[in-house]
Amino acid sequence: MFFSHTREAMVYNIMRCIQKDRSKERGSMFTIRIGENEAGQRLDRFLRKYFAGAPLSAVYRIIRRDLKVNGRRAKEDTVLAEGDELSVYLTDAQMAEFVKPVRVREAKRTFRIIYEDENILIAGKPKGLLTHGDAKEKRNTLVNQVCGYLQSRGEYDPARELTFSPAPVNRLDRNTTGLVVFGKTAEALRVLTEVIRNREQVRKIYLALVSGRLEEEMRITDPLKKDPKTNRVTVTDAEDPSGQPAETLIRPVITGERFSLAEAELITGRTHQIRVHLASRGFPIAGDAAYGDPGVNGRLRKMNIRSQLLHACRLEFGSLPAPLEYLSGKVFEMQPPGPFQKAQKELTE
C-alpha cells in the first residue's frame, strides 16, 4: 500500500509539473475585441493581419490551440461580428514578435481634396508622388499623406485600430496625376474594392497627350506581360499563358498635326496599361521615358516636359450598394495640372 500511495503521489506531482510547464508555455490571456472596422472578416484573415509578424503556420496553430471566440473554440472560416471577444493565449515575447504596431509616417500634404465624406476621400494626386511606398521611398507617399491628414482630424487613430487603415482602391504611377479614391472605413473600402474589381459600376477616364495624329476611336485588347525584375510591361499574343487580358478604349479629343489629345478609358486595370497600349499602336504618350519616342522626348525636354502627360480626370459611379448608395450616378472630375494644359495648348495647335 505504501508503494502504491507513493507511486500515485509521484504521478500526481509529475502531472502538476507538466500542467505548470504547459501553462508557462501557453502564456497569458490577451483579449481582442472586434470593432466595426474588423467585423465581417474571416477569423484567419483577421489574424493574419493582426499578427502581421507571425508566420502563416503560427497563425493557424494559434487558431487550433491558443484561441477562443466568445469563450468557444472556433474554426478558421468563422466570420467575426462586431463585439466578438477573442481570447488568445500567448507569451509576452510572442505578442511582441507577432503584433507589429501601425505607425503613420508624417509627410507634408501635397494632394488636393476633390471630395470627402464620412466614408470616402477622393484625392487629387500631384506628379512625382507615389501612391504606395516602394523600396526607395516609404515615407512621402499619397497613402501616408492621406492617413496623416485623417489622423490630424481625429478620424483615424492607428493606436486604436486593430487591422484597418484607410487605403486607396486605385493606383496611379508616380508621374501620372489625377483622381485616387480612398475608403475611410472598412465597409466602404470593401464595397469600393468590389466595385473596382468587377468593373461594372465605375468608369475611369484619363486624358493623354500623345505623339501622332490620332483621328479614330480604338478598342485595344492586346494582352500585357510584366517583367517583375525591370517593372517593364510589353504587349504579348493571346497564346502566351503569361499574358494578362487588358482592354482600353481610346477616343480622340483634339487631333493636331504632330500631337493629339486623347481620352482613354480603362476597362481592365493592368500596370502601365494605357501607356503600353498607346505606344503599341504608334501613339506613345508625350514625355513617357519608359515607352515613349526618345527623339520626341528629347525635343520635349527643351519645353521642360520630362514625364508622361497622363492624367486621371474623371470617375463615374453607377449603382452602388450600401453604405455608398448615395454616390450612385455621381461624377467626379479634376482638371489637368497647369503644365499639362500648357503643353496641350502648345503641342496640339
HELIX and SHEET records of a PDB file:
HELIX    1   1 PHE A    2  ARG A   26  1                                  25    
HELIX    2   2 LEU A   43  TYR A   50  1                                   8    
HELIX    3   3 LEU A   56  ARG A   65  1                                  10    
HELIX    4   4 ASP A   92  PHE A   98  1                                   7    
HELIX    5   5 LEU A  142  SER A  152  1                                  11    
HELIX    6   6 ALA A  186  ASN A  198  1                                  13    
HELIX    7   7 GLN A  273  SER A  280  1                                   8    
HELIX    8   8 PRO A  294  ARG A  301  1                                   8    
HELIX    9   9 GLU A  325  LEU A  327  5                                   3    
HELIX   10  10 GLY A  338  THR A  348  1                                  11    
SHEET    1   A 3 SER A  28  ARG A  33  0                                        
SHEET    2   A 3 GLU A  85  LEU A  90 -1                                        
SHEET    3   A 3 LEU A  67  VAL A  69 -1                                        
SHEET    1   B 4 ARG A 112  GLU A 116  0                                        
SHEET    2   B 4 ILE A 120  LYS A 125 -1                                        
SHEET    3   B 4 THR A 177  GLY A 183 -1                                        
SHEET    4   B 4 ALA A 167  PRO A 168 -1                                        
SHEET    1   C 8 ARG A 112  GLU A 116  0                                        
SHEET    2   C 8 ILE A 120  LYS A 125 -1                                        
SHEET    3   C 8 THR A 177  GLY A 183 -1                                        
SHEET    4   C 8 LEU A 310  PHE A 317  1                                        
SHEET    5   C 8 VAL A 202  SER A 211 -1                                        
SHEET    6   C 8 PHE A 259  LEU A 266 -1                                        
SHEET    7   C 8 THR A 248  THR A 255 -1                                        
SHEET    8   C 8 MET A 218  ILE A 220 -1                                        
SHEET    1   D 5 ARG A 112  GLU A 116  0                                        
SHEET    2   D 5 ILE A 120  LYS A 125 -1                                        
SHEET    3   D 5 THR A 177  GLY A 183 -1                                        
SHEET    4   D 5 LEU A 310  PHE A 317  1                                        
SHEET    5   D 5 VAL A 331  GLU A 333 -1                                        
SHEET    1   E 2 LEU A 224  ASP A 227  0                                        
SHEET    2   E 2 ARG A 232  VAL A 235 -1                                        
END                                                                             
